[in-house]
């Protein structure tokens, strides 16, 4: 029975990945913060997917190689998935040092701990489309130069190239997935997609009257997180490690996302949504869209959920959430088709 170790296991991607691996017979370990007690830490997304009792949790400090080494020795993983990060692009402008440490330097700590204690393990690094920033070409491929436009994007570039360095310098089986925006009902509400769908549900229920957003003209390549974790797993099943763009290949504006979300509940977004320039990012990424041809050819991967299905799925999940006691995280989730 293979064993996997996941950092960021209580987040969106960590929970979906853990569920996938458990279904495939893995023993799944997850790292939680050292200042949390594993028995009482916030289980968040794991509880929402009803797998919180199926994973083994261990406390470690991501910026401390020694504590990471201890967890790696205890779990002896065949595969390590690094999904932990300070993942809010907007917040990274307010906390650039913390973002650099958590999303950048901690990756080197983990790679070094793996190299010294479990050198045959296979390693996955969660890279990001934010690394492209002011993209030099459209669509973006694995060969498109990086031009990050945020502290988050810059930290991810560092982590990406350090992963490549460990692969080339030390022979580590280390792969990077350059994931474009991927959403689910497990996304925290500070992310714009959940901000939109939660507001739609609350407006429909008469609990909110308006929604204020930033730049409605930004364009993103949005997919479903449950599809994207399958690509992560496929990367570590390959004989040769490599880097892959994971994306839908379709681009949609935030205005289009908002319009579709309100259409799900039979409302016209123009009656409820305002754009406030104060919410624009200091250095905005206007448009990103990924080319997933390499992942299709080498991994046999392609996204299943279409954009329109994704928006409807998110809105319906938040409608159910709003109808329930919001303190109860064990809300009913419909499976994606």
C-alpha positions, 0 to 999 in steps of 0.5 A: 500500500503506497503512502503519501504525505500532503502539506496544506492538507486542510485546504481545498486542494489538499482535501480533494487530493487526500480523498482521491488517494484514499480511494486508490488505497493510499495511506495518507498523512497530512502536515498541520501547523506546529502550533496546532494540536493534530487532534484539535486543529481546524479540519476544514475541507477534510471534514466537509468531504467526510474524510477527517478520520481517514488521514493521519495528521502530524504537526510540523513547521514548514520553515523548519527542516528538522521538524519536516524531517521528523514527519518524513521519517515517521511517515516514510512517504512514497509521494510528497505533495507540497500544497501549502502556501500563503495562497491569497494574491491580494494578501501577499501585497500586505504580507510580502515577507511572510509570503516569501517564507511560506510559499518560497523558502519553506519549499526548499526546507521540504525538498532538503528534508526529503533528500536527506531522509527519503531520497527515493520519494516522488515530489510534487510542487504546486506552482501557479499561473501567477508566475506568468503575471504579465505574460509574454505570450498567449496561451501560456505553456511550460516554456513561456517566460515568467513575469510575476506581478505579485509577491505571491507570484514571485515566491512561487517562481523561486519555489518552482526553480528550486524544485527544478534545481533539486531535480537536476542537481540531485536527481530527485523525482520532482515535478511542478504542476503550473496550475491555473485558477481552480475552484470548488465549494471548499475555496475560502470566501476571500477568493473572488469566486466564492465571494461572488457565489456566496453573495449570490446565495445571500442576495437570493435569500434576502440576506444581502443587497449588493456585491462590491468587486474590483476589476470586472474585466480581468480574465482567467482560466477557471477549472474545477479543483477536483479535476486538477488534483488528478493531474497532480497524482498522474505527474508522480506516476510518470517514470520521468519527472517534468513540469506541466501546465494544468488548465482548461485552455478557455478564458473568461472574464470576471464579469462573465463569471458574475453574470452566469452566477446571478443567472443561476438564481434568475437575477440580473447582476447589473442590479446588484454588482458595483466595481470599486477601484479601491479593490483593484490590485496594485499590479493587476494581471489582466489575462491568463490562459493555459495550454494543456497540450503537454498534460493531455499528451503525456499524462492523458489528462484533460478537465472534465467540468466545463466553465458553465457547470463550474459556476452553477456547481459553486452557486448551488453549493453556496445556496445550500450552505446559506440555508443551513447553519453556517457554523456547521461545516458538514454541509451536503456536497453534490458530487461533480459529474 
